[in-house]
Each structure stands twice: as C-alpha cells, then as structure tokens.
C-alpha cells in the first residue's frame, strides 16, 4: 500500500498523470530528463498538483488509467478536491497557471 497516483502540471499547462512509490524520486527523474516519462521530452514539469497515496500497485494502475480517461475539466476538479494530499494549491500556482 505504498503506491501513489500523481498529476503534474507541465510547462505547457498540460496535465500528466502517473504512479510511483516515491514522488520525490519520480519528480527528479521527470525534471532531469533521465528515466522520466517520454511525455516530458518536449515540455518540462512545473508542479506536482495532485497526490493520492494508499494504493497497491494494482489499484494505483487502475486509478491512473481511470484518471487518464477523464476530461481536463474533471481532472482540474480533482486537483481542487479534498482527496488531494498535496493540499489546496490555487494560491501557490506559478503565474499563468489556473485550476479552473
């Protein structure tokens, strides 16, 4: 039960969803361009905007797949939800970013 589902806001304002057992390590991989997702080869990660822990590998994968099918609006609502373990982020977002 040590897997987490996360959403990163990218430099182009797109939303990337993934899973990990260590969000700090995964952030470093995405930021450095080595060992991170191919998604970040043409853009940079800007902010971890959502974190949902308490999963095993299977449930994290299923939740990731579920979220990836959602519309942008539904994902943005998730970022604002009480389920978000990163906390309320609207006041901390860099200039130009919005959760609306």
N, CA and C of each residue as an Amber inpcrd file, in Angstrom:
protein
   300
   0.8220000  -1.1980000   0.0000000   0.0000000   0.0000000   0.0000000
   0.8650000   1.2610000   0.0000000   1.9790000   1.2440000  -0.6730000
   2.8520000   2.4180000  -0.6910000   2.9320000   3.0730000  -2.0690000
   1.9800000   2.7990000  -2.9380000   1.9420000   3.4160000  -4.2610000
   1.0650000   4.6610000  -4.2330000   1.4410000   5.6510000  -5.0400000
   0.6800000   6.8980000  -5.1440000   0.3680000   7.2030000  -6.5980000
  -0.7560000   7.8600000  -6.8110000  -1.1310000   8.4030000  -8.1120000
  -0.8690000   9.8990000  -8.0300000  -0.2680000  10.4680000  -9.0770000
   0.0430000  11.8930000  -9.0550000  -0.3200000  12.5440000 -10.3790000
  -0.5270000  13.8530000 -10.3300000  -0.7280000  14.6510000 -11.5330000
   0.2650000  15.8010000 -11.4820000   0.9660000  15.9970000 -12.5740000
   1.9200000  17.1000000 -12.7180000   1.3820000  18.0700000 -13.7600000
   1.4500000  19.3440000 -13.4340000   1.1640000  20.3850000 -14.4220000
   2.4780000  20.6370000 -15.1530000   2.4480000  20.5390000 -16.4780000
   3.6390000  20.7350000 -17.3000000   3.7820000  22.1950000 -17.7130000
   4.9410000  22.5180000 -18.2500000   5.2530000  23.8940000 -18.6570000
   4.2900000  24.4310000 -19.7120000   3.6600000  23.5450000 -20.4630000
   2.6840000  23.9830000 -21.4690000   1.2510000  23.9450000 -20.9230000
   1.1200000  23.8070000 -19.5960000  -0.1580000  23.7870000 -18.8770000
  -0.9280000  22.4840000 -19.0610000  -0.3290000  21.4920000 -19.6960000
  -0.9840000  20.1900000 -19.8250000  -0.8560000  19.4390000 -18.5000000
  -1.6570000  18.3940000 -18.3530000  -1.6750000  17.6040000 -17.1240000
  -1.1640000  16.2000000 -17.4150000  -0.1830000  15.7590000 -16.6420000
   0.3900000  14.4200000 -16.7840000   0.0370000  13.6030000 -15.5500000
  -0.4920000  12.4080000 -15.7500000  -0.8610000  11.5160000 -14.6460000
   0.0620000  10.3140000 -14.6360000   0.5360000   9.9410000 -13.4480000
   1.4190000   8.7900000 -13.3170000   1.2830000   8.1520000 -11.9480000
   2.0710000   7.0880000 -11.7300000   2.0960000   6.4130000 -10.4360000
   3.5430000   6.2430000  -9.9930000   3.7400000   6.1210000  -8.6860000
   5.0870000   5.9570000  -8.1540000   5.0340000   5.4670000  -6.7200000
   6.1640000   4.9880000  -6.2300000   6.3120000   4.6730000  -4.8080000
   7.0910000   5.7810000  -4.1000000   7.6760000   6.6940000  -4.8780000
   8.4860000   7.7720000  -4.3040000   8.3290000   9.0170000  -5.1820000
   7.4770000   9.9340000  -4.7810000   7.1750000  11.1060000  -5.6030000
   8.3940000  12.0040000  -5.7750000   9.2410000  12.1180000  -4.7580000
  10.4450000  12.9650000  -4.8820000  11.4050000  12.4160000  -5.9430000
  11.6330000  11.1020000  -5.9110000  12.4970000  10.4660000  -6.9180000
  11.8980000  10.6340000  -8.3150000  10.5850000  10.4140000  -8.4160000
   9.9390000  10.4970000  -9.7300000   9.9990000  11.9130000 -10.2800000
   9.8150000  12.9100000  -9.3970000   9.9120000  14.3150000  -9.8130000
  11.3120000  14.5980000 -10.3670000  12.3370000  14.1250000  -9.6810000
  13.7170000  14.3310000 -10.1430000  13.9340000  13.6810000 -11.5090000
  13.3770000  12.4940000 -11.6970000  13.5100000  11.8210000 -12.9880000
  12.8270000  12.6250000 -14.0830000  11.6240000  13.0820000 -13.8330000
  10.9110000  13.8810000 -14.8340000  11.6540000  15.1870000 -15.1040000
  12.1570000  15.8250000 -14.0870000  12.8290000  17.1250000 -14.2270000
  14.1710000  17.0280000 -14.9280000  14.8820000  15.9350000 -14.6940000
  16.2260000  15.7950000 -15.2650000  16.2080000  15.2970000 -16.7060000
  15.1090000  14.6760000 -17.1160000  15.0350000  14.1390000 -18.4690000
  15.6310000  12.7510000 -18.5900000  16.1190000  12.1890000 -17.4780000
  16.6680000  10.8330000 -17.4990000  15.8050000   9.9310000 -16.6450000
  15.2820000   8.8990000 -17.2350000  14.4590000   7.9560000 -16.5020000
  13.0190000   8.4080000 -16.3070000  12.7040000   9.5880000 -16.7830000
  11.3410000  10.0990000 -16.6720000  10.4980000   9.6700000 -17.8530000
   9.2880000  10.1230000 -17.8830000   8.3680000   9.7750000 -18.9620000
   8.7520000  10.4820000 -20.2620000   8.5230000   9.8190000 -21.3580000
   8.7590000  10.3910000 -22.6820000   7.9730000  11.6950000 -22.8670000
   6.8620000  11.7870000 -22.1660000   5.9930000  12.9620000 -22.2200000
   6.7620000  14.2600000 -21.9470000   7.7560000  14.1820000 -21.0660000
   8.4970000  15.3830000 -20.6750000   9.7360000  15.6530000 -21.5360000
   9.8450000  15.0210000 -22.6580000  10.9610000  15.3310000 -23.5600000
  10.7150000  16.6260000 -24.3190000   9.4680000  16.9850000 -24.5430000
   9.1500000  18.2120000 -25.2720000   8.6040000  19.3120000 -24.3940000
   8.5230000  19.0520000 -23.1070000   8.0000000  20.0240000 -22.1340000
   8.6400000  19.7240000 -20.7920000   8.5110000  20.6310000 -19.8660000
   9.1070000  20.4580000 -18.5370000   8.0060000  20.3290000 -17.4830000
   8.2590000  19.5430000 -16.4500000   7.3010000  19.5080000 -15.3460000
   7.3830000  20.8140000 -14.5710000   6.2370000  21.3730000 -14.2010000
   6.2270000  22.6470000 -13.4870000   5.8130000  22.4920000 -12.0290000
   4.8830000  21.5680000 -11.7520000   4.3310000  21.4890000 -10.4050000
   3.6420000  20.1530000 -10.1790000   3.9110000  19.5120000  -9.0540000
   3.1040000  18.3630000  -8.6490000   1.8190000  18.9470000  -8.0820000
   0.7220000  18.7250000  -8.7730000  -0.5410000  19.3650000  -8.4200000
  -1.5100000  18.4330000  -7.7040000  -1.2530000  17.1270000  -7.7520000
  -2.1660000  16.1750000  -7.1210000  -1.3840000  14.9680000  -6.6530000
  -1.7340000  14.4750000  -5.4860000  -1.1180000  13.2670000  -4.9430000
  -2.1760000  12.4940000  -4.1650000  -2.2920000  11.2270000  -4.4980000
  -3.2590000  10.3370000  -3.8450000  -2.5150000   9.0650000  -3.4700000
  -2.2470000   8.8740000  -2.1890000  -1.4830000   7.7040000  -1.7550000
  -2.4050000   6.6410000  -1.1770000  -1.8030000   5.5490000  -0.6820000
  -2.5800000   4.4730000  -0.0700000  -2.9740000   3.3710000  -1.0230000
  -2.3060000   3.3040000  -2.1600000  -2.6190000   2.2870000  -3.1630000
  -1.5860000   1.1720000  -3.1470000  -1.9840000  -0.0050000  -3.6450000
  -1.0100000  -1.0230000  -4.0170000  -0.7650000  -0.8510000  -5.5150000
   0.1320000  -1.6160000  -6.0790000   0.5000000  -1.4420000  -7.4940000
  -0.7150000  -1.5700000  -8.4020000  -1.5420000  -2.5340000  -8.1340000
  -2.7130000  -2.7830000  -8.9780000  -3.7300000  -1.6450000  -8.8880000
  -4.0660000  -1.2410000  -7.6780000  -5.0800000  -0.1860000  -7.5360000
  -4.5600000   1.1540000  -8.0620000  -3.2550000   1.4140000  -7.9150000
  -2.6750000   2.6510000  -8.4540000  -2.7600000   2.6590000  -9.9800000
  -2.4510000   1.5360000 -10.5980000  -2.5270000   1.4400000 -12.0610000
  -3.9530000   1.6280000 -12.5610000  -4.8950000   1.0370000 -11.8580000
  -6.2970000   1.1790000 -12.2520000  -6.7690000   2.6270000 -12.0950000
  -6.3720000   3.2600000 -10.9960000  -6.7670000   4.6530000 -10.7610000
  -6.1320000   5.5670000 -11.8010000  -4.8590000   5.3330000 -12.1230000
  -4.1770000   6.1140000 -13.1580000  -4.9160000   6.0010000 -14.4880000
  -5.2650000   4.7980000 -14.8700000  -5.9850000   4.5850000 -16.1340000
  -7.3330000   5.2920000 -16.1220000  -8.0150000   5.2430000 -14.9900000
  -9.3070000   5.9150000 -14.8520000  -9.1530000   7.4260000 -15.0470000
  -8.1960000   8.0160000 -14.3510000  -7.9950000   9.4680000 -14.4280000
  -7.5720000   9.9000000 -15.8310000  -6.7240000   9.1150000 -16.4780000
  -6.2570000   9.4630000 -17.8300000  -7.3990000   9.5460000 -18.8420000
  -8.4920000   8.8610000 -18.5810000  -9.6480000   8.8890000 -19.4880000
 -10.5250000  10.1260000 -19.2780000 -10.3330000  10.8110000 -18.1790000
 -11.1750000  11.9520000 -17.8290000 -10.8810000  13.1730000 -18.6930000
 -11.8470000  14.0520000 -18.7700000 -11.6590000  15.3450000 -19.4340000
 -10.7530000  16.2200000 -18.5770000 -10.2080000  17.2520000 -19.1930000
  -9.3710000  18.2060000 -18.4610000 -10.1540000  18.8440000 -17.3090000
 -11.4070000  19.1840000 -17.5590000 -12.2300000  19.8230000 -16.5260000
 -12.4090000  18.9060000 -15.3150000 -12.6150000  17.6330000 -15.5560000
 -12.7950000  16.7030000 -14.4510000 -11.4830000  16.5300000 -13.6790000
 -10.3620000  16.5050000 -14.3900000  -9.0610000  16.4230000 -13.7180000
  -8.8150000  17.6760000 -12.8760000  -9.1760000  18.8330000 -13.3880000
  -8.9940000  20.0780000 -12.6380000  -9.8480000  20.0710000 -11.3710000
 -11.0430000  19.5080000 -11.4530000 -11.8940000  19.3960000 -10.2630000
 -11.2320000  18.4840000  -9.2310000 -10.5810000  17.4310000  -9.6900000
  -9.8640000  16.5330000  -8.7940000  -8.7300000  17.2660000  -8.0830000
  -8.0370000  18.1440000  -8.8050000  -6.9460000  18.9100000  -8.1980000
  -7.4530000  19.7720000  -7.0410000  -8.6820000  20.2430000  -7.1510000
  -9.2690000  21.1070000  -6.1240000  -9.9640000  20.3200000  -5.0150000
 -10.0820000  19.0090000  -5.1780000 -10.8810000  18.1990000  -4.2580000
 -10.1970000  17.9890000  -2.9060000 -10.9820000  17.5410000  -1.9510000
 -10.4660000  17.2090000  -0.6280000  -9.6070000  15.9540000  -0.6530000
  -9.6750000  15.1740000  -1.7230000  -8.8380000  13.9680000  -1.8540000
  -7.3790000  14.3060000  -2.1340000  -7.1150000  15.5270000  -2.5330000
  -5.7710000  15.9280000  -2.9290000  -4.8770000  16.0640000  -1.7040000
  -3.8870000  15.1950000  -1.5970000  -2.9980000  15.2010000  -0.4490000
  -1.8840000  16.2330000  -0.5790000  -1.7560000  16.8720000  -1.7170000
  -0.8060000  17.9640000  -1.8610000  -1.3580000  19.1980000  -1.1540000
  -2.6710000  19.2960000  -1.0770000  -3.3040000  20.4280000  -0.4060000
  -3.9480000  21.3650000  -1.4100000  -4.5160000  22.4140000  -0.9170000
  -5.1220000  23.4320000  -1.7780000  -4.0040000  24.2260000  -2.4340000
  -3.9230000  24.1540000  -3.7700000  -2.7630000  24.6950000  -4.4770000
  -3.0060000  26.0010000  -5.2130000  -4.2290000  26.4220000  -5.3610000
  -4.5200000  27.5880000  -6.2020000  -3.6690000  28.7960000  -5.8360000
  -3.4780000  29.0600000  -4.5550000  -2.7160000  30.2430000  -4.1540000
  -1.2170000  30.0850000  -4.3740000  -0.7530000  28.8650000  -4.6040000
   0.6790000  28.6120000  -4.7830000   1.0990000  28.3950000  -6.2300000
   0.1380000  28.3700000  -7.1420000   0.4670000  28.1210000  -8.5400000
   1.2970000  29.2630000  -9.1190000   2.2570000  28.9250000  -9.9870000
   3.0310000  29.9770000 -10.6610000   2.1260000  30.8430000 -11.5170000
   2.5410000  32.0440000 -11.8070000   1.7890000  32.9730000 -12.6470000
   1.4480000  32.3050000 -13.9710000   0.2190000  32.4480000 -14.4020000
  -0.2010000  31.8890000 -15.6820000  -0.8830000  30.5350000 -15.5510000
  -0.8290000  29.9160000 -14.3830000  -1.4660000  28.6240000 -14.1930000
  -2.8010000  28.8180000 -13.4880000  -3.7380000  27.9710000 -13.8080000
  -5.0500000  28.0380000 -13.1570000  -5.6200000  26.6430000 -13.0420000
  -6.3620000  26.3960000 -11.9890000  -7.0090000  25.1120000 -11.8010000
  -8.4400000  25.1360000 -12.2780000  -8.8780000  26.2420000 -12.8360000
 -10.2710000  26.4040000 -13.2590000 -10.4650000  25.8610000 -14.6570000
